[in-house]
Amino acid sequence: MEYTYPFSIDWSTNEIVDVVQFFEAIEKAYEKGVKREELMKKYRRFKEIVPSIAEEKTYFREFEKESGYASYPVIKQMKEKEDGVLIKA
C-alpha cells in the first residue's frame, strides 16, 4: 500500500523507525495476525515515544485515515488476551 506513517519532526531517526515498526505491527495484525508479545513490545516502545493519551489518539486517527487500519481495537484486544495468543483483527 502507498501511504505515509504519522510521525513528529521532533523525534530522532530511531524513534521514527520504532513508531513505523509499531504501525507495521498493527497492519500485520489485520493482514496475518501478530503475536501478542511482539505487539506488546512495539506498543511499549511507542508509548515511550508518545506517552500522552491525547497524542496517541491523534496518531492513531492519522494512521487510520491514511491506511484504513484502526489501531485501538488491536491494542484493546492485545490488553485483553493472554500471552502467546495471535491477534487477528
Steps between C-alpha positions, in 0.01 A plus 500: 500500500608853437451726797701688757542426867434767760803635682638816659792696358621532860572126524840346437550267205490200736172619651346542155614149404354357823163673446485380138574145622213531749259601225633220279410259783145642497486433124631149559227441759237570235671317216647185657476526876777590741627346820386688805855518640632655179226761492534572873873567460440740211211671682712555812768663288233711327376616843855602597502728197133606524408493871195727470166325442375801303805486273460124464142546384612765251762270348252209496245717313762618251613142437142378454423783259807413291486120517145402591632299798361592842766462771277520807311169449830316458649658813183427694510137393870481589428622854215252547674189365749273673860447392566306184163565341510610139310819438309528176261791485 
